[in-house]
Amino acid sequence: MSCRADFILTKIIATLGPASADPAMIVRLIGEGARIFRINFSHGEFEDFKALLDATRQASKMADTPVAVLGDLCGPKIRVGDVVDEGVPVEPGQCIEFQRTPITGGAIGAVNADGNPLLSCNSPDVLDDVSVGDRLLIDDGSIRALVTEKDAPDADRILRCQISVGGTIHDSKGINLPDSDLSVESLTDYDRECLKWATEHDLDYIALSFVRSAADVQVLRAETQRIDTTDAPIPIVAKIEKPQAVTDIHAIVEASDAIMVARGDLGVEMDLAGVPAIQKRIVKLTHEVGKPVIVATQMLQSMIESATPTRAEVSDVAGAIYDGAGAVMLSGETAVGKHPTKAVNMMARTARAVQQHLLSGEDTSNSGWEDQPPTWPSSGRRVAALAYGVRRMAKDFKARFIVVWSQTGNGARFLSQSRANVPILAASSDLQAVQRMNLLFAVQPIHLAIPPNIETFAQLIDPILQRDEWGFRGEPYILVAGEPIGTPGSTNSVSLRYVGDATNH
């Protein structure tokens, strides 16, 4: 367990891939500060995912540090069908056409009678939802076109588009239709296979891509409950990357367990200049209702190749943390990048610098670090009221940290979202609860056997605090628990303690 001086309140998510598939590498990433590892179901087969999961669990044991694993569903991603290996170059003013019949084997050498390239996509029914005048974007918007003609529904060649920004079209590149109201289902058959696999292999979180409304989250929730009948089915992270999701953001936040601001497709489908404001709005909203929020995509993108990031990238990471993001995520930087450990190290150093600045006593009025759910104290929920009071006690007594027994993780979640802004050591005998708590801002989970009572818990935790330099003799901390310990919903005790007192009895 990291000592208090090294602790980062903001959590770091690292995406797994060829550059981070080895247990030894994952141990290094844990050492640099990563606490959640993402498996992207868009790349690889189930045997590849199993290898990444096994490597992560092995690394967690090697590092003696619990970590969480997040599975990221593909969602209804629309992609270009097969093209020739060298791709198809297109220029502004040129026309391209989409046909229903899948093009396989790179047969796109064919053109129509007008010499226009013919394309297909992996979801031909989506073409029916597109109207004349809609934008059609390929490869994250690097190639742009406008739909100029649409044939009858029973025609094979259904769309003709005029290129406005050219480039080279390669197969499997994503297609975005920001102006079209798509009827495609939020969960694909492959997503259901991935969800079943994730549940069977005890992944800690599942992320839903291309969410458009709260109904999409509810569909996934029903599917998770159908597959997993336990009391704690896999929590859902809703990825915000569609304009429709921004419109329905309040309902989506309420329906989800956590939110990810996925700025990749969001920046393609919406005005890129407006994305920072949307990010701030979503982060603030999640604070108001007490949900974890992740900011993701291209945070240190240049470190895929370079050993150092740009100054703008570091400022972007810092800005998200100043706003109050509970977690920040690396994608290609750790999955396929040349410098995965340096990327995590840079993100950790940036997070630590921000928290040192904000906790130094300087003005924090423009940051999200003082936000807390305004309705919690009067919500009628005992643990929420306790968390609100603990925040006040921690500030008044200048507590160096908070210790809580949180069997299911709910108590730790309330304390996290109360924004006391000190490390929270959260203990549980439930290993999966311990792993899932890694997504919570400021929480350091600990896996312990259930002690018989609160005093024994204090006696058990005291030497751990001193051994790992979380606390030094005489330093104040807040202890939160309830009896019988280990019983969900029993938290009802808050006490001011001092490091070393328990071991003196």
C-alpha positions as CSV (number, residue, x, y, z in Angstrom):
1,M,0.0,0.0,0.0
2,S,1.3,3.4,-0.9
3,C,2.3,5.8,1.9
4,R,0.3,8.9,2.6
5,A,2.9,11.2,1.0
6,D,2.5,9.4,-2.3
7,F,-1.3,9.1,-2.3
8,I,-3.2,10.6,-5.2
9,L,-6.8,11.5,-4.4
10,T,-7.8,11.4,-8.2
11,K,-7.8,7.9,-9.6
12,I,-5.9,6.9,-12.7
13,I,-7.3,4.4,-15.3
14,A,-4.9,2.7,-17.7
15,T,-6.1,0.9,-20.8
16,L,-4.6,-2.5,-21.4
17,G,-3.2,-3.6,-24.7
18,P,0.0,-5.0,-26.4
19,A,2.1,-2.4,-24.6
20,S,0.8,-3.4,-21.2
21,A,-0.1,-7.1,-21.4
22,D,2.7,-8.4,-19.2
23,P,2.1,-8.8,-15.4
24,A,5.5,-7.2,-14.8
25,M,4.5,-4.1,-16.8
26,I,1.2,-3.9,-15.0
27,V,3.0,-4.1,-11.7
28,R,5.0,-1.1,-12.8
29,L,1.9,0.8,-13.8
30,I,0.4,0.1,-10.4
31,G,3.6,1.4,-8.8
32,E,3.3,4.6,-10.8
33,G,-0.3,5.1,-9.6
34,A,-2.8,3.3,-11.8
35,R,-5.6,1.7,-9.9
36,I,-8.2,0.8,-12.5
37,F,-7.4,-1.1,-15.7
38,R,-9.6,-1.0,-18.8
39,I,-10.2,-3.9,-21.2
40,N,-11.5,-2.5,-24.5
41,F,-13.8,-5.1,-26.1
42,S,-13.4,-3.4,-29.5
43,H,-9.9,-4.9,-29.9
44,G,-9.2,-8.6,-29.7
45,E,-10.9,-11.9,-28.9
46,F,-12.1,-13.4,-25.7
47,E,-8.9,-15.3,-25.2
48,D,-7.0,-12.0,-25.5
49,F,-9.3,-10.5,-22.9
50,K,-8.8,-13.4,-20.6
51,A,-5.0,-13.1,-20.9
52,L,-5.2,-9.4,-20.0
53,L,-7.5,-10.1,-17.0
54,D,-5.3,-12.9,-15.7
55,A,-2.2,-10.7,-16.0
56,T,-3.9,-7.9,-14.1
57,R,-5.1,-10.1,-11.3
58,Q,-1.6,-11.6,-11.1
59,A,0.0,-8.2,-11.0
60,S,-2.3,-7.1,-8.3
61,K,-1.2,-9.9,-6.1
62,M,2.5,-9.3,-7.0
63,A,2.1,-5.6,-6.0
64,D,0.0,-6.4,-3.0
65,T,-2.4,-3.8,-4.1
66,P,-6.1,-4.3,-5.0
67,V,-7.1,-2.9,-8.4
68,A,-10.3,-2.7,-10.4
69,V,-10.9,-4.0,-14.0
70,L,-13.3,-2.1,-16.3
71,G,-14.8,-3.8,-19.3
72,D,-15.7,-1.4,-22.2
73,L,-18.5,-2.5,-24.5
74,C,-18.2,-1.6,-28.1
75,G,-21.8,-0.4,-28.5
76,P,-23.4,0.1,-31.9
77,K,-20.2,1.5,-33.6
78,I,-20.8,2.0,-37.3
79,R,-17.7,1.1,-39.4
80,V,-16.7,1.2,-43.0
81,G,-16.8,-2.3,-44.7
82,D,-13.8,-3.9,-46.5
83,V,-11.6,-1.8,-48.7
84,V,-8.4,-2.5,-50.5
85,D,-5.3,-2.5,-48.3
86,E,-4.0,0.8,-49.5
87,G,-7.3,2.5,-48.8
88,V,-9.4,4.7,-51.1
89,P,-8.3,8.3,-51.6
90,V,-11.1,10.9,-51.9
91,E,-10.9,14.6,-52.6
92,P,-13.2,17.5,-51.8
93,G,-16.1,17.7,-54.3
94,Q,-15.8,14.0,-55.1
95,C,-18.8,11.7,-54.5
96,I,-18.9,8.4,-52.7
97,E,-21.8,6.0,-52.5
98,F,-22.9,3.5,-49.8
99,Q,-24.7,0.2,-50.8
100,R,-26.5,-2.2,-48.6
101,T,-24.8,-5.4,-49.8
102,P,-21.6,-5.9,-47.7
103,I,-18.4,-5.5,-49.6
104,T,-16.0,-8.3,-48.7
105,G,-12.4,-9.2,-49.5
106,G,-11.4,-5.7,-50.4
107,A,-13.6,-5.7,-53.5
108,I,-13.9,-1.9,-53.4
109,G,-11.8,-1.7,-56.5
110,A,-15.2,-1.5,-58.2
111,V,-16.8,1.9,-58.9
112,N,-20.2,2.8,-60.2
113,A,-21.0,4.1,-63.7
114,D,-20.0,7.6,-62.7
115,G,-16.6,6.5,-61.4
116,N,-17.6,7.0,-57.7
117,P,-16.2,4.7,-55.1
118,L,-18.7,2.2,-53.6
119,L,-18.6,1.6,-49.8
120,S,-20.6,-0.5,-47.4
121,C,-20.8,-0.5,-43.6
122,N,-21.3,-3.0,-40.9
123,S,-24.8,-1.8,-40.1
124,P,-26.6,-1.3,-43.4
125,D,-30.0,-0.8,-41.8
126,V,-28.6,2.4,-40.2
127,L,-28.5,3.9,-43.7
128,D,-32.3,4.1,-43.6
129,D,-32.1,6.6,-40.7
130,V,-29.9,9.0,-42.7
131,S,-31.5,12.0,-44.5
132,V,-30.4,14.3,-47.3
133,G,-28.5,17.1,-45.8
134,D,-27.1,15.0,-42.9
135,R,-23.3,15.0,-42.3
136,L,-21.4,11.7,-42.6
137,L,-18.0,11.7,-40.9
138,I,-15.4,9.0,-41.3
139,D,-12.3,8.2,-39.2
140,D,-13.1,10.5,-36.2
141,G,-14.2,13.2,-38.6
142,S,-10.9,13.5,-40.5
143,I,-13.0,12.8,-43.7
144,R,-16.2,14.7,-44.0
145,A,-19.1,14.4,-46.4
146,L,-22.7,15.6,-46.9
147,V,-25.5,13.3,-47.9
148,T,-26.8,14.7,-51.2
149,E,-29.1,11.9,-52.4
150,K,-31.0,9.0,-50.9
151,D,-32.6,6.2,-52.9
152,A,-35.7,4.2,-52.2
153,P,-35.7,1.9,-49.1
154,D,-35.6,-1.2,-51.3
155,A,-32.6,0.0,-53.4
156,D,-29.2,-1.4,-52.9
157,R,-27.2,1.8,-53.4
158,I,-28.9,4.0,-50.9
159,L,-26.7,7.0,-50.2
160,R,-24.7,9.4,-52.3
161,C,-22.4,11.8,-50.4
162,Q,-20.2,14.6,-51.5
163,I,-16.8,14.9,-49.9
164,S,-16.0,18.3,-48.2
165,V,-12.8,17.2,-46.4
166,G,-10.8,14.5,-48.2
167,G,-8.4,11.9,-47.1
168,T,-7.9,8.1,-47.5
169,I,-10.7,5.8,-46.4
170,H,-9.6,2.5,-44.8
171,D,-11.7,-0.4,-43.7
172,S,-13.2,-0.6,-40.2
173,K,-12.8,3.1,-39.7
174,G,-15.7,4.6,-37.7
175,I,-18.6,6.4,-39.2
176,N,-20.3,9.2,-37.3
177,L,-23.8,10.5,-38.2
178,P,-24.2,13.5,-35.8
179,D,-27.4,14.8,-37.5
180,S,-29.2,11.5,-37.8
181,D,-31.7,10.0,-35.3
182,L,-30.5,6.4,-35.4
183,S,-32.8,3.6,-34.5
184,V,-30.0,1.1,-33.8
185,E,-30.2,-0.8,-30.5
186,S,-27.9,0.4,-27.7
187,L,-26.7,-3.2,-27.0
188,T,-25.5,-5.4,-29.9
189,D,-25.4,-9.2,-29.8
190,Y,-21.6,-8.9,-29.3
191,D,-22.1,-6.5,-26.4
192,R,-24.3,-9.2,-24.8
193,E,-21.6,-11.8,-25.2
194,C,-19.0,-9.4,-23.7
195,L,-21.3,-8.6,-20.8
196,K,-21.9,-12.3,-20.1
197,W,-18.1,-12.8,-20.2
198,A,-17.4,-9.9,-17.9
199,T,-19.9,-11.1,-15.4
200,E,-18.6,-14.7,-15.5
201,H,-15.1,-13.4,-15.0
202,D,-15.9,-11.0,-12.1
203,L,-15.0,-7.7,-13.8
204,D,-15.6,-4.8,-11.5
205,Y,-17.3,-2.3,-13.9
206,I,-18.9,-2.3,-17.3
207,A,-18.9,0.8,-19.6
208,L,-21.7,1.4,-22.1
209,S,-20.6,3.1,-25.3
210,F,-22.7,5.6,-27.4
211,V,-25.4,6.2,-24.8
212,R,-28.2,8.3,-26.2
213,S,-30.7,8.3,-23.3
214,A,-31.3,6.9,-19.9
215,A,-33.3,4.2,-21.6
216,D,-30.1,2.8,-23.0
217,V,-28.6,2.5,-19.5
218,Q,-31.8,0.8,-18.3
219,V,-31.6,-1.8,-21.1
220,L,-28.1,-2.7,-19.9
221,R,-29.2,-2.7,-16.3
222,A,-32.0,-5.2,-17.0
223,E,-29.5,-7.3,-18.9
224,T,-27.0,-7.3,-16.1
225,Q,-29.7,-8.3,-13.6
226,R,-30.8,-11.0,-15.8
227,I,-27.3,-12.5,-16.1
228,D,-26.2,-11.8,-12.5
229,T,-28.8,-12.5,-9.8
230,T,-26.5,-11.6,-6.9
231,D,-27.1,-8.6,-4.6
232,A,-24.3,-6.6,-6.3
233,P,-24.4,-7.0,-10.1
234,I,-21.7,-5.2,-12.1
235,P,-22.0,-1.4,-11.9
236,I,-22.5,0.6,-15.1
237,V,-20.4,3.4,-16.4
238,A,-22.3,5.5,-19.0
239,K,-20.0,7.0,-21.7
240,I,-21.1,10.4,-22.8
241,E,-20.1,10.7,-26.4
242,K,-23.3,11.6,-28.3
243,P,-25.2,14.9,-28.6
244,Q,-28.4,13.1,-27.6
245,A,-26.7,12.0,-24.3
246,V,-25.8,15.6,-23.5
247,T,-29.5,16.5,-24.0
248,D,-30.6,13.8,-21.6
249,I,-27.7,14.0,-19.2
250,H,-29.6,14.5,-16.0
251,A,-31.6,11.3,-16.5
252,I,-28.5,9.4,-17.6
253,V,-26.6,10.4,-14.5
254,E,-29.4,9.3,-12.3
255,A,-29.7,5.9,-14.1
256,S,-26.0,5.1,-14.0
257,D,-23.5,4.2,-11.3
258,A,-20.7,6.3,-12.8
259,I,-20.2,8.6,-15.8
260,M,-17.4,8.8,-18.4
261,V,-16.9,12.0,-20.4
262,A,-15.6,10.3,-23.6
263,R,-14.3,13.2,-25.5
264,G,-13.3,11.3,-28.7
265,D,-16.6,10.8,-30.4
266,L,-18.1,13.7,-28.5
267,G,-15.6,16.0,-30.1
268,V,-16.4,14.5,-33.5
269,E,-20.2,14.8,-33.3
270,M,-20.4,18.2,-31.6
271,D,-18.6,21.5,-32.0
272,L,-15.1,20.8,-30.6
273,A,-14.9,24.2,-29.1
274,G,-18.0,23.4,-26.9
275,V,-16.6,20.2,-25.4
276,P,-14.7,21.8,-22.5
277,A,-17.9,23.5,-21.3
278,I,-19.9,20.2,-21.6
279,Q,-17.1,18.5,-19.6
280,K,-17.4,21.0,-16.8
281,R,-21.2,20.8,-16.8
282,I,-21.2,17.0,-16.5
283,V,-18.5,16.9,-13.8
284,K,-20.5,19.5,-11.7
285,L,-23.7,17.5,-12.2
286,T,-22.2,14.3,-11.1
287,H,-21.0,16.0,-7.9
288,E,-24.5,17.3,-7.2
289,V,-25.9,13.7,-7.2
290,G,-22.9,12.0,-5.8
291,K,-21.8,9.8,-8.7
292,P,-18.1,9.1,-9.8
293,V,-17.0,10.8,-13.0
294,I,-14.2,9.9,-15.3
295,V,-12.7,12.3,-17.9
296,A,-11.1,10.4,-20.9
297,T,-9.6,10.4,-24.4
298,Q,-6.4,12.0,-25.7
299,M,-5.3,13.3,-22.4
300,L,-1.6,12.6,-23.1
301,Q,-2.1,11.5,-26.7
302,S,1.4,12.5,-27.9
303,M,2.9,10.1,-25.4
304,I,1.9,7.2,-27.6
305,E,5.1,8.1,-29.5
306,S,6.9,10.7,-27.4
307,A,8.5,10.2,-24.0
308,T,7.2,13.6,-22.9
309,P,3.7,15.2,-23.4
310,T,2.9,18.6,-24.7
311,R,2.3,21.4,-22.2
312,A,-1.2,21.7,-23.5
313,E,-1.9,18.0,-22.6
314,V,-0.6,18.4,-19.1
315,S,-2.8,21.5,-18.7
316,D,-5.8,19.5,-20.0
317,V,-5.2,16.8,-17.4
318,A,-4.8,19.4,-14.6
319,G,-7.9,21.2,-15.8
320,A,-10.0,18.1,-15.5
321,I,-8.7,17.5,-12.0
322,Y,-9.2,21.1,-10.9
323,D,-12.8,20.7,-12.1
324,G,-13.2,17.8,-9.8
325,A,-13.0,14.7,-12.0
326,G,-12.8,11.7,-9.7
327,A,-10.7,9.8,-12.3
328,V,-8.7,10.4,-15.4
329,M,-8.1,7.8,-18.1
330,L,-5.3,6.9,-20.5
331,S,-6.2,5.0,-23.7
332,G,-3.6,4.4,-26.4
333,E,-0.9,5.9,-24.2
334,T,-0.8,2.7,-22.2
335,A,-2.5,0.2,-24.6
336,V,-0.2,0.6,-27.6
337,G,2.1,3.5,-26.6
338,K,5.9,3.4,-26.4
339,H,6.1,4.8,-22.9
340,P,3.2,3.4,-20.8
341,T,4.9,3.8,-17.4
342,K,6.0,7.4,-18.2
343,A,2.4,8.2,-19.2
344,V,1.0,7.0,-15.9
345,N,3.9,8.7,-14.0
346,M,3.1,12.0,-15.8
347,M,-0.6,11.8,-15.0
348,A,0.2,10.9,-11.4
349,R,2.6,13.8,-11.0
350,T,0.1,16.2,-12.5
351,A,-2.7,15.0,-10.2
352,R,-0.4,15.2,-7.2
353,A,0.7,18.8,-8.1
354,V,-3.0,19.9,-8.4
355,Q,-4.0,18.4,-5.1
356,Q,-1.0,20.0,-3.4
357,H,-2.0,23.3,-4.8
358,L,-5.6,23.0,-3.9
359,L,-4.9,21.7,-0.4
360,S,-2.3,24.3,0.4
361,G,-4.9,26.7,1.7
362,E,-5.0,28.8,-1.5
363,D,-8.4,29.9,-3.1
364,T,-10.4,26.8,-4.3
365,S,-13.6,28.7,-5.1
366,N,-13.2,28.1,-8.8
367,S,-12.4,24.4,-8.5
368,G,-14.8,21.4,-8.1
369,W,-13.0,20.2,-5.0
370,E,-15.4,21.8,-2.6
371,D,-18.5,20.5,-4.3
372,Q,-20.6,18.0,-2.4
373,P,-24.1,16.7,-2.9
374,P,-26.4,19.4,-1.6
375,T,-29.3,17.2,-0.7
376,W,-27.5,14.4,1.2
377,P,-27.8,15.7,4.7
378,S,-31.6,15.9,4.5
379,S,-32.0,12.8,2.3
380,G,-33.0,10.6,5.2
381,R,-30.1,8.2,4.5
382,R,-28.0,7.6,7.7
383,V,-24.7,7.1,6.0
384,A,-25.1,10.2,3.9
385,A,-25.8,12.3,7.0
386,L,-22.8,10.7,8.7
387,A,-20.6,11.4,5.7
388,Y,-21.7,15.1,5.8
389,G,-20.8,15.3,9.4
390,V,-17.4,13.5,8.9
391,R,-16.5,16.1,6.3
392,R,-17.1,18.8,8.8
393,M,-15.1,17.0,11.6
394,A,-12.2,16.3,9.3
395,K,-11.9,20.0,8.5
396,D,-12.4,21.2,12.1
397,F,-9.9,18.8,13.6
398,K,-7.5,18.9,10.7
399,A,-7.7,15.1,10.4
400,R,-5.0,13.6,8.3
401,F,-7.2,10.8,7.0
402,I,-10.4,9.0,7.5
403,V,-10.7,5.2,8.3
404,V,-14.0,3.4,7.5
405,W,-15.3,-0.1,7.5
406,S,-17.3,-0.3,4.3
407,Q,-18.5,-3.8,3.7
408,T,-20.2,-3.2,0.4
409,G,-18.4,0.1,-0.5
410,N,-21.5,2.3,0.0
411,G,-20.1,4.0,3.1
412,A,-16.8,4.7,1.2
413,R,-18.8,6.1,-1.7
414,F,-20.7,8.6,0.5
415,L,-17.5,9.7,2.2
416,S,-15.7,10.0,-1.2
417,Q,-18.4,12.2,-2.6
418,S,-18.6,14.4,0.6
419,R,-15.3,15.8,-0.6
420,A,-13.4,16.0,2.7
421,N,-10.3,16.0,0.4
422,V,-8.2,13.7,2.7
423,P,-7.3,10.1,2.1
424,I,-10.0,7.6,3.0
425,L,-8.8,4.1,4.1
426,A,-11.8,1.9,3.4
427,A,-11.7,-1.7,4.7
428,S,-13.9,-4.6,3.7
429,S,-13.7,-8.4,3.8
430,D,-15.4,-8.5,0.4
431,L,-12.7,-8.6,-2.2
432,Q,-14.9,-7.4,-5.1
433,A,-16.1,-4.5,-3.0
434,V,-12.5,-3.7,-2.3
435,Q,-11.6,-3.8,-6.0
436,R,-14.7,-1.6,-7.0
437,M,-13.8,1.0,-4.4
438,N,-10.7,1.9,-6.5
439,L,-12.9,4.1,-8.7
440,L,-13.9,6.3,-5.7
441,F,-12.1,9.6,-5.3
442,A,-9.7,9.7,-2.4
443,V,-10.4,6.1,-1.4
444,Q,-7.6,3.6,-0.6
445,P,-9.3,0.2,-0.2
446,I,-7.9,-2.4,2.2
447,H,-8.9,-6.1,2.2
448,L,-9.2,-7.3,5.8
449,A,-11.0,-10.1,7.7
450,I,-14.0,-8.9,9.7
451,P,-12.9,-7.9,13.3
452,P,-15.3,-8.6,16.2
453,N,-15.9,-5.0,17.1
454,I,-14.9,-1.4,16.5
455,E,-12.2,-1.3,19.1
456,T,-10.5,-4.4,17.6
457,F,-10.8,-2.7,14.2
458,A,-9.0,0.3,15.6
459,Q,-6.3,-1.9,17.2
460,L,-5.9,-3.8,13.9
461,I,-5.7,-0.7,11.7
462,D,-3.3,1.3,14.0
463,P,-0.1,-0.7,13.2
464,I,-1.0,-0.7,9.5
465,L,-1.2,3.1,9.5
466,Q,2.2,3.4,11.2
467,R,3.9,0.6,9.2
468,D,2.9,2.1,5.9
469,E,3.5,5.7,7.1
470,W,-0.1,6.7,6.6
471,G,-0.1,8.3,10.1
472,F,2.4,9.2,12.8
473,R,1.9,8.9,16.5
474,G,-0.4,11.6,17.8
475,E,-1.9,12.6,14.4
476,P,-5.7,12.9,14.4
477,Y,-7.9,10.8,12.2
478,I,-11.7,10.0,11.9
479,L,-12.9,6.4,12.4
480,V,-16.2,5.5,10.9
481,A,-17.8,2.1,11.5
482,G,-20.8,0.3,13.0
483,E,-21.6,-2.9,14.9
484,P,-21.9,-5.6,14.1
485,I,-19.0,-4.9,11.7
486,G,-19.4,-6.4,8.3
487,T,-23.2,-6.1,8.3
488,P,-24.3,-3.8,5.4
489,G,-26.2,-0.7,6.7
490,S,-24.8,-0.9,10.2
491,T,-22.6,2.2,10.0
492,N,-23.6,4.4,12.9
493,S,-20.4,5.4,14.8
494,V,-18.0,8.3,14.2
495,S,-15.1,9.0,16.5
496,L,-12.0,11.2,16.6
497,R,-8.9,9.1,17.1
498,Y,-5.2,9.6,17.3
499,V,-2.6,7.4,15.7
500,G,-1.0,5.2,18.3
501,D,-3.8,5.3,20.9
502,A,-5.3,2.0,20.0
503,T,-1.9,0.2,20.4
504,N,-1.4,1.7,23.8
505,H,-4.4,-0.1,25.3
